[in-house]
Amino acid sequence: MNFTRVNQTDDCISYTCPERSVSTAVYVFLYVCAAAAVLLTVCGNLLIIISVCHFKQLHTPTNMLILSLAVSDFLVGASVLPVVLIRNIESCWIFRRVFCICFQLSSYFLTSSSIYNIALIAVDRYFALSNPFLYTKTVSVKTMCIVVLCDWLALLSYNLALQYFNLPFVNLITCPGDCFLLLDEVWSLVDLLFTFVFPFAVIIILYTQIFIIAKKHVTAIRDLNAQTRTSKNIAEAKSERKAAKVVTILVSVFLACLLPYFIYTVLGNVVQIEFESMQPVVMLLYFNSAINPIIYALFYPWFRRCVKLIFTLQIFRTDSALINVF
């Protein structure tokens, strides 16, 4: 979808790279900040990947979804975010034409993967709370790995089809200086429904149900506490409230990062939007991949303990995979 107001010619869309208007010091500072953002995203998600993969206590169905989300965020930080930051600093596309196609495929694929990972986490949590016995009986680590693999393959197939049928509209093929995917009206509608409307509807509906169920559990435990006042029941009530709080923060941050981008996407179908005004919401979209590990570090004690074990090199012990991280 094209958000850049440009001049149409017979053969291509003309674009001229603007001259750099900032001083060398500011230019260097911007690249240092960009490197720091990339390093934060890559290292933060890499810590989650190592933690979930290494420690056997974390090999649970839900954590397989967290691992999948961390992998997609890690790939965003390693392959997409550096290119986006360089493009914004240079105010121009400075890479080759073939790389433009690869960049478009990876950015669309990894963004949709993050969205569907959050949606799968919503489905997983709703199933676990609404039918805990059936969930324990039917959902295993192996089953969840198969679900995650099918999800990635389905999204890859969709994005390959999206690129294939809209490849003639990748402007960098004929015009240097810019790189964006221009979808026709049909594919714009399909992409909006597939990558925004459907997964966001699942997320909002299921998390609303999760909050209702969690509130009922807290009320039931509170009533039980009024009768028994056992330390176990009090701990369970606190655990329920903390879990609901973490879920609320994770989903709220996710929606806050992605909603502005898709609002601009919808507006782009109606009116032309300057690319410069689109840059902040695009950056917010990709920086969500850097925010997720910070949320885990702040609210998940097991993640902080895993990070400590990693940095103190205790994971190289022969029995480190069996260490209790809770």
Buried (B, 14 or more C-beta within 10 A) or exposed (E): BBBBEBEEEEEBBEBEEEEEEEEEEEEEEBEEEBEEBBEBBBEBBBBBBBBBBBBEBBBBBBBBBBBBBBBBBBBBBBBBBBBBBBBBBBBBBBBEBEBBBBBBBBBBBBBBBBBBBBBBBBBBBBBBBEEEEEBEEEBEEEEBBEBBEEBBEEBBEBBEEBBEBBEEBBBBBEBBBBBBBBBEEEBBEBBBEBBBEBBBEBBEEBBEBBBEBBEEBBEEBEEBBEEEEEEEBBEBBEEBBEBBEBBBEBBEBBBEBBBBBBEBBEEBEEEEBEBEEBBEBBBBBBBBBBBBBEBBBEBBEBBBBBBEBBEEEEBEEEEBBEBEBE
